[in-house]
Amino acid sequence: MKRSLSLFFKGMGMGAADAVPGVSGGTIAFVTGIYEELIHTIRRFGPEAFGVWRRGGMRALIAHLNLVFLIPLVLGIGTSVLSVAHLVTWLMASYPLLLNAFFFGLVLASAGVVFRRLGHWQPAHLLPLLLGGVLAWALPMLLPTSQSATMLFFGGAIAISAMLLPGVSGSFLLLTMGLYGTVMGAIKGFEIGTLGLFAAGCLVGLFTFSRVLSWLFRHHHDLTLNLLIGFILGSLPTLWPWQQLTRYRMGDNGDIVPLHHQLLWPNDFSAITGEPAHLLGAMVLMIIGVAVIMLVGERSSSQPSQAGEKGMLSKESGDNE
C-alpha cells in the first residue's frame, strides 16, 4: 500500500511535467528511481502476454504485466493531467520566466542525481553523453511539419517516444511539428477521429520504443544511462528563463511554432525585451527546484524501489531478443 501511494504521487509528477513544453515526465521517472522498471513493464505488453494468460490465468498475467506497479502510476498520471497539469499550463502562460527557472533547476539537478547512480565513469561514455545532448538540441529542428493525417499518426508516435526519454519533451516536439494546438483542441472538443488517430500513433510508438530502450538497458546499461544524461543536459537551453524568440513560423492552425531562441543574461533580457528579469525570484525558484530533486533523488536511492525491476530483469534474462 505504501509503495502504491508513492507510485501514485510519482505518476502525478510525471503528468504535470509532460504538460509543459520543455519538460519530460521521463525525467521525473528517472530521478524517482522507477524509470527502468517502467520501460521493462511497458515492453511486456505484447503478443506474449496472451500466452502467459492462457498458461497461468489472470494472476499470472497481472504478475507478467507488473500491474501492481503500473496501475497506481497511470492513475497518478491521469489525475495530474485532469488537475495539476491545468495549473502548470496556466502558470506557463502567466509566469513563464519563473516557471522555467524552477524547471531549469529541477532538470539540472536531475542530471547530477542520475550521474551519481553510474558505477564507474569511463572515457568511452563521453560519446553517448555528447550524442544525447546533440540529439536533444537538434531533434526539434529535424522534425517535419504538417497537418496531414499521416503526420498526426507519426506525431503521436514521436511525442510518446520522447516522453519516455528524460530531457526530451513530447509537448515541445508537438509544438515544433505544429501539432500541439491541434491535439489540445481535439482534447478540449473531444474530436474522436483526431484523438483516435493520434492515440494509435502513441500506442505504436510506446510499444516499439520501449522495447528498444529495454534492450539497450539490458545489454548496454551504463552507455544508455550516459545517453539519457546527455538528453537531460541537452534540454536545458529550452528551459533557460531569460531568452528571446528570434525566429518562428506560423502553423496551419495559427499557432506560433518556435524555431530559434536567443539565450540572454538577465540584464540583457531586461534591456532587449523591456520586461523585468525577476532575478531574485528566478534564482530562488532554481534553488528550490534543485533542492526538490536532490531530496527526492536521495529518498528514492535509499528505498528498495528497484526490487520489481530486478525481478523483472531476472525473468527476462532468458527471453529471446
C-alpha positions in Angstrom: 0.0 0.0 0.0 2.8 2.4 0.9 4.6 1.8 -2.5 1.3 2.2 -4.4 0.7 5.6 -2.8 4.3 6.5 -3.6 3.9 5.4 -7.2 0.6 7.4 -7.5 2.4 10.7 -6.5 5.3 9.9 -8.8 2.8 9.5 -11.6 1.3 12.9 -10.7 4.7 14.4 -11.1 5.2 12.8 -14.4 1.8 14.0 -15.7 2.5 17.6 -14.6 5.9 17.6 -16.2 4.6 16.2 -19.5 2.1 19.0 -19.8 4.8 21.7 -20.1 6.7 22.1 -23.4 10.3 21.7 -22.5 10.0 19.2 -19.6 9.7 15.4 -19.8 7.9 13.1 -17.5 10.7 10.7 -18.2 13.0 12.9 -16.2 10.7 12.6 -13.1 10.6 8.8 -13.5 14.3 8.7 -13.8 15.0 10.8 -10.7 12.4 9.0 -8.6 14.0 5.6 -9.4 11.2 4.0 -11.4 12.4 4.7 -15.0 13.9 1.3 -15.8 11.1 -0.7 -14.3 8.6 1.5 -16.3 10.5 0.7 -19.5 10.6 -3.0 -18.9 7.0 -3.1 -17.8 5.7 -1.4 -21.0 7.8 -3.7 -23.1 5.9 -6.7 -21.7 2.6 -5.6 -23.3 2.6 -7.7 -26.5 1.5 -11.0 -28.0 3.4 -13.0 -25.4 1.1 -11.7 -22.7 -1.8 -13.7 -24.3 0.3 -16.9 -23.9 1.0 -16.1 -20.3 -2.7 -15.6 -19.6 -3.6 -18.9 -21.3 -1.0 -20.8 -19.4 -1.4 -19.3 -15.9 -4.6 -17.4 -15.8 -5.3 -13.8 -14.6 -2.9 -14.0 -11.7 0.0 -14.9 -13.9 -1.0 -12.1 -16.4 -1.1 -9.5 -13.6 2.4 -10.5 -12.5 3.7 -10.6 -16.1 2.4 -7.1 -16.9 3.5 -5.8 -13.4 0.1 -4.2 -12.9 0.8 -3.7 -9.2 3.4 -1.2 -10.3 1.7 0.2 -13.4 -1.9 0.9 -12.3 -1.1 3.3 -9.4 1.4 5.1 -11.7 -1.1 5.5 -14.5 -3.8 6.7 -12.1 -1.4 9.3 -10.8 -0.6 10.5 -14.3 -4.3 10.7 -15.2 -5.1 12.6 -12.0 -2.4 15.1 -12.7 -3.5 15.6 -16.3 -7.0 16.4 -15.1 -6.0 18.6 -12.2 -2.3 19.6 -11.6 -1.4 19.8 -15.3 -4.0 22.5 -15.8 -2.5 24.6 -13.1 1.0 24.1 -14.5 -0.1 25.1 -18.0 -1.8 28.2 -16.6 1.4 29.1 -14.8 3.3 28.6 -18.0 1.1 31.1 -19.8 1.0 33.6 -16.9 4.5 33.3 -15.4 6.7 31.6 -18.0 10.0 33.0 -16.8 9.6 32.0 -13.1 8.2 28.5 -14.0 11.1 27.9 -16.4 13.5 28.9 -13.7 12.0 26.3 -11.4 12.1 23.6 -14.0 15.7 24.6 -15.0 16.9 23.9 -11.5 14.9 20.7 -11.4 16.3 19.3 -14.7 19.9 20.5 -13.9 19.8 18.6 -10.6 18.3 15.6 -12.3 21.3 15.1 -14.4 23.5 15.2 -11.3 21.3 12.6 -9.5 21.3 10.2 -12.4 25.1 10.7 -12.9 25.7 9.6 -9.3 23.9 6.3 -10.0 26.5 5.3 -12.5 29.0 2.7 -11.3 32.3 3.9 -12.8 32.5 6.6 -15.5 34.8 5.7 -18.4 36.1 7.8 -21.3 34.0 5.6 -23.6 30.9 7.0 -22.0 31.7 10.5 -23.4 30.5 9.7 -26.9 26.9 8.7 -25.9 26.8 11.6 -23.4 27.6 14.1 -26.2 25.3 12.3 -28.7 22.4 12.6 -26.3 23.0 16.3 -25.8 23.3 17.0 -29.5 20.1 14.9 -30.3 18.1 16.7 -27.6 19.2 20.1 -29.0 18.8 19.3 -32.7 15.7 17.0 -32.7 13.1 19.8 -32.9 14.8 21.3 -35.9 14.9 17.9 -37.7 11.2 17.1 -37.5 8.9 17.7 -40.4 5.9 20.0 -40.0 2.5 19.1 -41.5 -1.2 18.9 -40.5 -1.9 15.7 -42.6 -3.5 12.6 -41.0 -0.3 10.7 -41.6 1.8 13.3 -39.8 -0.8 13.3 -36.9 -0.2 9.5 -36.5 3.6 9.8 -36.7 3.4 12.9 -34.4 1.8 10.7 -31.8 4.5 8.0 -32.1 7.2 10.6 -31.9 5.7 12.5 -29.0 5.1 9.4 -26.8 8.6 8.1 -27.6 10.0 11.5 -26.5 8.0 11.3 -23.3 9.9 8.1 -22.5 13.2 9.9 -22.8 14.4 12.0 -19.9 15.1 15.6 -21.0 13.0 15.4 -24.3 9.6 17.0 -24.1 6.9 15.3 -26.1 4.8 18.5 -25.8 7.6 20.6 -27.1 8.1 18.3 -30.1 4.4 18.5 -30.9 4.7 22.3 -30.7 7.7 22.2 -33.1 5.8 20.0 -35.5 2.8 22.4 -35.4 0.5 19.7 -33.9 0.3 21.0 -30.3 -2.7 23.2 -30.9 -4.4 20.6 -33.0 -4.1 17.9 -30.3 -5.0 20.2 -27.4 -8.1 21.4 -29.4 -9.1 17.9 -30.1 -8.9 17.0 -26.4 -11.0 20.0 -25.4 -13.5 19.4 -28.2 -13.5 15.6 -27.8 -12.8 15.1 -31.5 -12.9 11.3 -31.7 -11.4 10.9 -35.1 -8.4 13.2 -34.5 -7.8 11.7 -31.0 -8.1 8.1 -32.3 -5.5 8.7 -35.0 -3.2 10.4 -32.6 -3.7 7.7 -29.9 -2.9 4.9 -32.5 0.4 6.6 -33.2 1.1 6.8 -29.5 0.4 3.1 -29.0 2.7 2.1 -31.8 5.5 4.5 -30.6 5.1 3.4 -26.9 5.3 -0.4 -27.5 8.0 -0.1 -30.2 10.4 2.4 -28.5 10.0 0.8 -25.0 11.4 -2.4 -26.5 14.4 -0.6 -27.9 15.1 1.1 -24.6 14.6 -2.2 -22.7 17.1 -3.9 -24.9 19.6 -1.1 -24.5 19.3 -1.2 -20.7 19.8 -4.9 -20.6 22.8 -5.0 -22.9 24.5 -1.6 -22.6 23.3 -0.2 -19.3 25.9 2.4 -18.4 26.2 3.6 -22.0 22.4 4.0 -22.1 22.4 6.0 -18.9 25.0 8.4 -20.3 23.0 8.8 -23.4 20.0 9.7 -21.3 22.0 12.1 -19.2 23.0 13.8 -22.4 19.4 14.2 -23.3 18.7 15.8 -20.0 21.6 18.3 -20.3 20.6 19.0 -24.0 17.2 20.1 -22.8 18.5 22.9 -20.5 18.7 25.7 -23.2 15.0 25.2 -23.8 14.3 25.9 -20.1 16.7 28.9 -19.7 14.4 31.6 -18.1 15.9 34.6 -20.0 15.5 34.1 -23.7 14.0 35.8 -26.7 12.2 34.2 -29.6 14.2 35.3 -32.7 12.8 33.0 -35.4 9.4 31.3 -35.8 6.8 30.3 -38.3 3.0 30.2 -38.2 1.4 26.8 -38.1 -1.5 25.8 -40.3 -3.9 26.4 -37.4 -2.4 29.8 -36.4 -0.1 28.5 -33.7 3.3 30.1 -33.3 5.9 27.4 -33.9 9.3 28.4 -32.4 12.4 27.8 -34.5 15.2 29.6 -32.6 15.6 31.3 -29.2 18.4 33.6 -28.2 19.7 32.9 -24.7 20.3 36.1 -22.7 21.8 37.2 -19.4 19.2 38.7 -17.0 20.4 42.3 -17.6 20.4 41.9 -21.3 16.9 40.3 -21.2 15.5 43.4 -19.5 17.4 45.8 -21.8 16.3 44.0 -25.0 12.7 42.9 -24.1 11.8 45.7 -21.7 10.4 43.1 -19.3 11.5 42.6 -15.7 14.1 39.8 -15.3 12.7 38.7 -11.8 16.3 37.7 -11.0 15.8 37.2 -7.2 12.6 35.2 -7.7 14.1 33.1 -10.5 17.2 32.3 -8.5 15.1 31.3 -5.5 12.9 29.0 -7.7 16.0 27.5 -9.3 17.4 26.6 -5.9 14.0 25.2 -4.8 14.0 23.0 -8.0 17.5 21.7 -7.2 16.6 21.0 -3.6 13.4 19.2 -4.5 15.2 16.9 -6.9 18.1 16.3 -4.5 15.7 15.3 -1.8 13.6 13.1 -4.0 16.7 11.5 -5.5 18.2 10.7 -2.1 14.9 9.2 -0.9 14.5 7.1 -4.0 18.1 5.8 -3.9 17.7 4.8 -0.3 14.5 2.9 -0.8 14.3 -0.7 -2.2 12.4 0.6 -5.2 14.4 -1.5 -7.7 13.2 -4.8 -6.4 10.4 -5.1 -9.0 12.9 -4.1 -11.7 15.5 -6.7 -10.7 12.9 -9.4 -10.5 11.6 -8.5 -14.0 15.1 -8.5 -15.4 15.8 -11.9 -14.0 12.7 -13.2 -15.7 13.7 -11.6 -19.0 17.3 -12.9 -18.9 16.2 -16.0 -20.7 13.9 -14.2 -23.2 14.7 -14.3 -26.9 15.6 -11.0 -28.4 
